[in-house]
Amino acid sequence: ILRRSMLAGVTILGTALFKVFNSLHTFELARLHNAIEQRPHNVGLVTVMNHRSVLDDPFLTAVLIPARIIFTEPAAARWGLCGADICFRNAPPGSFLRALLTAG
């Protein structure tokens, strides 16, 4: 329940940040969704993103992942680990980010 709530919150906040308050332009988003949804469960998916902020991952990633996966399959919604020197420095943000981790 905690993971599902955190993912929903991050997705809603990310959507507000990137689609409502900014202009988000994506290319080949259907191709990304197909790669996420159609790959076998035992096959990983590597994505590369050029970003400017530590907030891009997880917020931007949460916006790009199909909403169906975020809300119905939270275990399948993953994003990269961020550097311990950035993400886990302070107790409250560190606790928040640790709740979202899927590996490590």
GROMACS elastic network, one bead per residue, 0.5 to 0.9 nm:
[ bonds ]
;  ai    aj funct       b0    kb
    1     4     6  0.51279   500
    1     5     6  0.60621   500
    1     6     6  0.85358   500
    2     5     6  0.51482   500
    2     6     6  0.60834   500
    2     7     6  0.85777   500
    2    99     6  0.75522   500
    2   100     6  0.88924   500
    3     6     6  0.51092   500
    3     7     6  0.60778   500
    3     8     6  0.85091   500
    3    74     6  0.70962   500
    3    75     6  0.84053   500
    3    99     6  0.65321   500
    3   100     6  0.62833   500
    4     7     6  0.52162   500
    4     8     6  0.61260   500
    4     9     6  0.85967   500
    4    70     6  0.78149   500
    4    71     6  0.69514   500
    4    72     6  0.86135   500
    4    73     6  0.86401   500
    4    74     6  0.58641   500
    4    75     6  0.86668   500
    5     8     6  0.51425   500
    5     9     6  0.61338   500
    5    10     6  0.86023   500
    6     9     6  0.50987   500
    6    10     6  0.60892   500
    6    11     6  0.84718   500
    6    96     6  0.81742   500
    6    99     6  0.76810   500
    6   100     6  0.68942   500
    7    10     6  0.51131   500
    7    11     6  0.59761   500
    7    12     6  0.85160   500
    7    62     6  0.77153   500
    7    70     6  0.65555   500
    7    71     6  0.77814   500
    7    74     6  0.71938   500
    7    77     6  0.81556   500
    7   100     6  0.73455   500
    8    11     6  0.51005   500
    8    12     6  0.61068   500
    8    13     6  0.85167   500
    8    62     6  0.89238   500
    8    70     6  0.69172   500
    8    71     6  0.67219   500
    9    12     6  0.51949   500
    9    13     6  0.60271   500
    9    14     6  0.83043   500
   10    13     6  0.51351   500
   10    14     6  0.57590   500
   10    15     6  0.83284   500
   10    58     6  0.75338   500
   10    59     6  0.60532   500
   10    62     6  0.68508   500
   10    63     6  0.86734   500
   11    14     6  0.50287   500
   11    15     6  0.59587   500
   11    16     6  0.85315   500
   11    58     6  0.87353   500
   11    59     6  0.65843   500
   11    60     6  0.84499   500
   11    61     6  0.86613   500
   11    62     6  0.51386   500
   11    63     6  0.58408   500
   11    67     6  0.81868   500
   11    70     6  0.77428   500
   12    15     6  0.51379   500
   12    16     6  0.62635   500
   12    17     6  0.86738   500
   12    59     6  0.89370   500
   12    62     6  0.86974   500
   12    63     6  0.81798   500
   13    16     6  0.50976   500
   13    17     6  0.61368   500
   13    18     6  0.85931   500
   13    59     6  0.73648   500
   14    17     6  0.50143   500
   14    18     6  0.59199   500
   14    19     6  0.79606   500
   14    55     6  0.89685   500
   14    56     6  0.86534   500
   14    58     6  0.82520   500
   14    60     6  0.61013   500
   14    61     6  0.84794   500
   14    62     6  0.67531   500
   14    63     6  0.59710   500
   15    18     6  0.53413   500
   15    19     6  0.53436   500
   15    20     6  0.69013   500
   15    21     6  0.89108   500
   15    59     6  0.78398   500
   15    60     6  0.79850   500
   15    62     6  0.81430   500
   15    63     6  0.56900   500
   16    19     6  0.56293   500
   16    21     6  0.62851   500
   16    22     6  0.83695   500
   17    20     6  0.60973   500
   17    21     6  0.53275   500
   17    22     6  0.64299   500
   17    59     6  0.82932   500
   17    60     6  0.87844   500
   18    21     6  0.61549   500
   18    22     6  0.50754   500
   18    23     6  0.65009   500
   18    24     6  0.57338   500
   18    59     6  0.83680   500
   18    60     6  0.71534   500
   18    63     6  0.78758   500
   19    22     6  0.55480   500
   19    23     6  0.59187   500
   19    24     6  0.56640   500
   19    25     6  0.89787   500
   19    63     6  0.87075   500
   20    23     6  0.74716   500
   20    24     6  0.88054   500
   26    29     6  0.60876   500
   26    64     6  0.86873   500
   27    30     6  0.83731   500
   27    31     6  0.88248   500
   28    31     6  0.51855   500
   28    32     6  0.66528   500
   28    33     6  0.89018   500
   29    32     6  0.50697   500
   29    33     6  0.62313   500
   29    34     6  0.85637   500
   29    64     6  0.75179   500
   30    33     6  0.50214   500
   30    34     6  0.60624   500
   30    35     6  0.85733   500
   31    34     6  0.50668   500
   31    35     6  0.61964   500
   31    36     6  0.86544   500
   32    35     6  0.50676   500
   32    36     6  0.61825   500
   32    37     6  0.86005   500
   32    47     6  0.88695   500
   32    64     6  0.83130   500
   32    65     6  0.81696   500
   33    36     6  0.50833   500
   33    37     6  0.60219   500
   33    38     6  0.82472   500
   33    64     6  0.81741   500
   33    65     6  0.68456   500
   33    66     6  0.63293   500
   34    37     6  0.51912   500
   34    38     6  0.55360   500
   34    39     6  0.79485   500
   35    38     6  0.55550   500
   35    39     6  0.58752   500
   35    45     6  0.76913   500
   36    39     6  0.61892   500
   36    45     6  0.73189   500
   36    65     6  0.78918   500
   36    66     6  0.83904   500
   37    40     6  0.84912   500
   37    66     6  0.85475   500
   37    69     6  0.84483   500
   38    41     6  0.88265   500
   39    42     6  0.82460   500
   39    43     6  0.64720   500
   39    44     6  0.81011   500
   39    45     6  0.82474   500
   40    43     6  0.54307   500
   40    44     6  0.84028   500
   41    44     6  0.78368   500
   51    54     6  0.81093   500
   51    56     6  0.63480   500
   51    57     6  0.83688   500
   52    55     6  0.84532   500
   52    56     6  0.72017   500
   53    56     6  0.54168   500
   53    57     6  0.78871   500
   54    57     6  0.60578   500
   54    58     6  0.81002   500
   54    82     6  0.79662   500
   54    86     6  0.82612   500
   54    87     6  0.84837   500
   55    58     6  0.62700   500
   55    59     6  0.59304   500
   55    60     6  0.75251   500
   56    59     6  0.52503   500
   56    61     6  0.69336   500
   57    60     6  0.57212   500
   57    61     6  0.56591   500
   57    62     6  0.79199   500
   57    79     6  0.68689   500
   57    80     6  0.71843   500
   57    81     6  0.88029   500
   57    82     6  0.81847   500
   58    61     6  0.52141   500
   58    62     6  0.59364   500
   58    63     6  0.87042   500
   58    78     6  0.86476   500
   58    79     6  0.61398   500
   58    80     6  0.77065   500
   59    62     6  0.51657   500
   59    63     6  0.64495   500
   59    64     6  0.88778   500
   60    63     6  0.51234   500
   60    64     6  0.63401   500
   60    65     6  0.88218   500
   61    64     6  0.50974   500
   61    65     6  0.62174   500
   61    78     6  0.85579   500
   61    79     6  0.68312   500
   62    65     6  0.53959   500
   62    66     6  0.82006   500
   62    67     6  0.82568   500
   62    70     6  0.75755   500
   62    77     6  0.78776   500
   62    78     6  0.85370   500
   62    79     6  0.81186   500
   63    66     6  0.76156   500
   63    67     6  0.77880   500
   64    67     6  0.83517   500
   65    68     6  0.84441   500
   65    69     6  0.71310   500
   65    70     6  0.71357   500
   65    77     6  0.73981   500
   66    69     6  0.56249   500
   66    70     6  0.67514   500
   67    71     6  0.62021   500
   67    72     6  0.83210   500
   68    71     6  0.54542   500
   68    72     6  0.57209   500
   68    73     6  0.74214   500
   69    72     6  0.52948   500
   69    74     6  0.63684   500
   69    75     6  0.86281   500
   69    76     6  0.67338   500
   69    77     6  0.64323   500
   70    73     6  0.59461   500
   70    74     6  0.52206   500
   70    75     6  0.84925   500
   70    76     6  0.77456   500
   70    77     6  0.58173   500
   71    74     6  0.61929   500
   72    75     6  0.89554   500
   73    76     6  0.55390   500
   73    77     6  0.69683   500
   74    77     6  0.51865   500
   74    78     6  0.81766   500
   75    78     6  0.73178   500
   75   102     6  0.77536   500
   77   102     6  0.87201   500
   78   100     6  0.84014   500
   78   101     6  0.76985   500
   78   102     6  0.64834   500
   78   103     6  0.89326   500
   79   100     6  0.87392   500
   79   101     6  0.78074   500
   79   102     6  0.79380   500
   80   101     6  0.82455   500
   80   102     6  0.87325   500
   80   103     6  0.87237   500
   81    84     6  0.86188   500
   81    87     6  0.89517   500
   81   101     6  0.70777   500
   81   102     6  0.85118   500
   81   103     6  0.76676   500
   81   104     6  0.81322   500
   82    85     6  0.85517   500
   82    86     6  0.71843   500
   82    87     6  0.61275   500
   82    88     6  0.87328   500
   83    86     6  0.54014   500
   83    87     6  0.60030   500
   83    88     6  0.78661   500
   84    87     6  0.53614   500
   84    88     6  0.51921   500
   84    89     6  0.69397   500
   84    94     6  0.88993   500
   85    88     6  0.63748   500
   85    89     6  0.59142   500
   86    89     6  0.60592   500
   86    90     6  0.89338   500
   87    90     6  0.78081   500
   87    93     6  0.70822   500
   87    94     6  0.59410   500
   87    97     6  0.70165   500
   87    98     6  0.89146   500
   88    91     6  0.69982   500
   88    92     6  0.87074   500
   88    93     6  0.67169   500
   88    95     6  0.75797   500
   88    97     6  0.74390   500
   88    98     6  0.79685   500
   89    93     6  0.78962   500
   89    94     6  0.64593   500
   90    93     6  0.58897   500
   90    94     6  0.57038   500
   90    95     6  0.83972   500
   91    94     6  0.50544   500
   91    95     6  0.59499   500
   91    96     6  0.85743   500
   92    95     6  0.52011   500
   92    96     6  0.62803   500
   92    97     6  0.87470   500
   93    97     6  0.61210   500
   93    98     6  0.84692   500
   94    97     6  0.51689   500
   94    98     6  0.59698   500
   94    99     6  0.85612   500
   95    98     6  0.51163   500
   95    99     6  0.62699   500
   95   100     6  0.89291   500
   96    99     6  0.53338   500
   96   100     6  0.68525   500
   97   100     6  0.51762   500
   97   101     6  0.64962   500
   98   101     6  0.52233   500
   98   102     6  0.86418   500
   99   102     6  0.84847   500
  101   104     6  0.73740   500
